[in-house]
Amino acid sequence: MSKTITVLGLGYIGLPTALLFAKAGHMVKGVDINKRVVDSLNKGHIHLEENGLPELFKDAKNNFSATTTVGSSDVFLIAVPTPLEKSIHVSDLTYVKSAAEMIFPHLKRGNLVILESTVTPGASEKLVIPILEKSGLVAGEFLYAHCPERAIPGKTLEEMVNNDRIIGGFNNESTLVAKNLYISYVKGKIHTVDVKTAEFAKLIENTYRDVNIALANELAQIAETAGIDVWKAIALANKHPRVNIHSPGPGVGGHCIAVDPWFLTENSSKWGIIQLAREINDAMPNHVLQLVRSLLAGVKDPVITIFGVAYKGNVDDTRETPALKFIKLAENEGFVVKCYDPHIKQFEYPILPLDQAVEGSDCIIIITDHDEFKKINPANLCMRRRNVLDTRNLLDHSLWTKCGFEVKILGTGTKR
Ligand SMILES: NC(=O)c1ccc[n+]([C@@H]2O[C@H](COP(=O)([O-])OP(=O)(O)OC[C@H]3O[C@@H](n4cnc5c(N)ncnc54)[C@H](O)[C@@H]3O)[C@@H](O)[C@H]2O)c1
């Protein structure tokens, strides 16, 4: 049955979710506190880069409108940011609290509130539900579910539709109503559970990935010392039916993997490996700088070019990107740093066109695995020195070597 749905937060998660519900026939009001986002959507422009989103927007637009204020609705869905307070490694739930504050004056008996934002275990029960209860209703009179999102940027729509989904309902009725809503577009299996287990399960998914990447990063550094190629070794190890080692790289970024492990541990003192993995991954920009130092030993007034400041390939997202730490470390050592990224328009440092970014440079450092970098013809690059450090094992190294480049790959013991 068609419902009225209010989605609070029209970012990478909220906007696609709102549009999928709208396309499925629900009447969706998207609410964002950022007026520019709202105005742009109402003029027919999408403010985010995501595969398939423009097409979905066209299909859904008759059932979708954007605004800055909340009104009455059958369903309220919260998809606002949950950043980390970095210096103290504690989650910042301010946006979630303010979204709940915006909802409660409009909450009626039988309405459903869904929290999609990632939160610490227990946050629904201790923080969100008490704010919603300021409506005069107690949980159960209004329905509540935590339905964490696990879609990956670049494949958000495909994953939102096809991934399995966890629904943590406050009670059976909440679970059932939420499940009936999601099946209007979700084709993956829906798993139902209590609220706190849903909160916990979301966090352990990304913690697993962070710890696995830390293992790959440690293996990369051991391989460099041992003089072997970690990429080959990992590919071989992954032929084992029960082994799945992730890829090493210049560090971990994004709104989730670099952040969620801290959400998981914030209410406990029983952690070790989780914190260690965070430290290993956070130290990778320092390690990349060591590799650059050895490539450019003896070069006076070195100039380096970063290829990719997005935290991962083929997306326009720089949140928690390891590129930022690397650039700051490099600048502190006197390197002049120039940046090129075909997906990013705005960043803390200027993003230059390709020819300007490499002009006068002594070394290219591949930080992000954008497909565009594979298509660059190295013969056409005018640089002062022809060095490249590939932290993603992305390039055709024999081609770059043929074009006169000294090629270094993270996790390998030799230059090529
Ligand atoms: N981006 C991802 O790939 C991803 C994946 C899984 C889970 N998540 C989780 O989903 C949540 C949302 O992340 P995102 O990437 O979509 O964030 P985002 O920063 O892209 O978008 C959030 C939007 O919410 C708006 N906002 C903030 N407070 C608001 C309020 N009170 N009312 C209405 N709008 C408000 C902001 O202006 C912004 O436009 C986070 O908890 C995140 O951890 C994100």
PDBQT file of the ligand as one rigid body, heavy atoms in Angstrom, charges set to zero:
ROOT
HETATM    1  N1  LIG A 501      27.709   7.039   2.137  1.00  0.00    +0.000 N 
HETATM    2  C1  LIG A 501      27.745   5.747   2.315  1.00  0.00    +0.000 C 
HETATM    3  O1  LIG A 501      28.272   5.019   1.483  1.00  0.00    +0.000 OA
HETATM    4  C2  LIG A 501      27.088   5.081   3.515  1.00  0.00    +0.000 A 
HETATM    5  C3  LIG A 501      26.948   3.691   3.514  1.00  0.00    +0.000 A 
HETATM    6  C4  LIG A 501      26.323   3.079   4.589  1.00  0.00    +0.000 A 
HETATM    7  C5  LIG A 501      25.859   3.852   5.655  1.00  0.00    +0.000 A 
HETATM    8  N2  LIG A 501      26.027   5.204   5.636  1.00  0.00    +0.000 N 
HETATM    9  C6  LIG A 501      25.502   5.979   6.764  1.00  0.00    +0.000 C 
HETATM   10  O2  LIG A 501      24.359   6.698   6.315  1.00  0.00    +0.000 OA
HETATM   11  C7  LIG A 501      24.269   7.936   7.029  1.00  0.00    +0.000 C 
HETATM   12  C8  LIG A 501      24.157   9.073   6.024  1.00  0.00    +0.000 C 
HETATM   13  O3  LIG A 501      25.355   9.133   5.310  1.00  0.00    +0.000 OA
HETATM   14  P1  LIG A 501      25.489   9.915   3.924  1.00  0.00    +0.000 P 
HETATM   15  O4  LIG A 501      26.741   9.425   3.316  1.00  0.00    +0.000 OA
HETATM   16  O5  LIG A 501      24.239   9.806   3.143  1.00  0.00    +0.000 OA
HETATM   17  O6  LIG A 501      25.637  11.422   4.465  1.00  0.00    +0.000 OA
HETATM   18  P2  LIG A 501      25.739  12.771   3.585  1.00  0.00    +0.000 P 
HETATM   19  O7  LIG A 501      26.640  13.674   4.306  1.00  0.00    +0.000 OA
HETATM   20  O8  LIG A 501      25.996  12.436   2.147  1.00  0.00    +0.000 OA
HETATM   21  O9  LIG A 501      24.260  13.367   3.615  1.00  0.00    +0.000 OA
HETATM   22  C9  LIG A 501      23.598  13.700   4.770  1.00  0.00    +0.000 C 
HETATM   23  C10 LIG A 501      22.642  14.849   4.494  1.00  0.00    +0.000 C 
HETATM   24  O10 LIG A 501      21.896  15.061   5.698  1.00  0.00    +0.000 OA
HETATM   25  C11 LIG A 501      21.639  16.455   5.815  1.00  0.00    +0.000 C 
HETATM   26  N3  LIG A 501      21.222  16.731   7.201  1.00  0.00    +0.000 N 
HETATM   27  C12 LIG A 501      21.986  16.864   8.319  1.00  0.00    +0.000 A 
HETATM   28  N4  LIG A 501      21.188  17.027   9.397  1.00  0.00    +0.000 NA
HETATM   29  C13 LIG A 501      19.911  16.994   8.970  1.00  0.00    +0.000 A 
HETATM   30  C14 LIG A 501      18.635  17.107   9.595  1.00  0.00    +0.000 A 
HETATM   31  N5  LIG A 501      18.523  17.246  10.916  1.00  0.00    +0.000 N 
HETATM   32  N6  LIG A 501      17.542  17.017   8.824  1.00  0.00    +0.000 NA
HETATM   33  C15 LIG A 501      17.635  16.864   7.489  1.00  0.00    +0.000 A 
HETATM   34  N7  LIG A 501      18.802  16.762   6.832  1.00  0.00    +0.000 NA
HETATM   35  C16 LIG A 501      19.917  16.821   7.561  1.00  0.00    +0.000 A 
HETATM   36  C17 LIG A 501      22.920  17.097   5.344  1.00  0.00    +0.000 C 
HETATM   37  O11 LIG A 501      22.718  18.431   4.948  1.00  0.00    +0.000 OA
HETATM   38  C18 LIG A 501      23.293  16.171   4.164  1.00  0.00    +0.000 C 
HETATM   39  O12 LIG A 501      22.778  16.667   2.923  1.00  0.00    +0.000 OA
HETATM   40  C19 LIG A 501      25.478   8.013   7.935  1.00  0.00    +0.000 C 
HETATM   41  O13 LIG A 501      25.160   7.548   9.213  1.00  0.00    +0.000 OA
HETATM   42  C20 LIG A 501      26.458   7.051   7.286  1.00  0.00    +0.000 C 
HETATM   43  O14 LIG A 501      27.371   6.500   8.209  1.00  0.00    +0.000 OA
HETATM   44  C21 LIG A 501      26.613   5.837   4.589  1.00  0.00    +0.000 A 
ENDROOT
TORSDOF 0
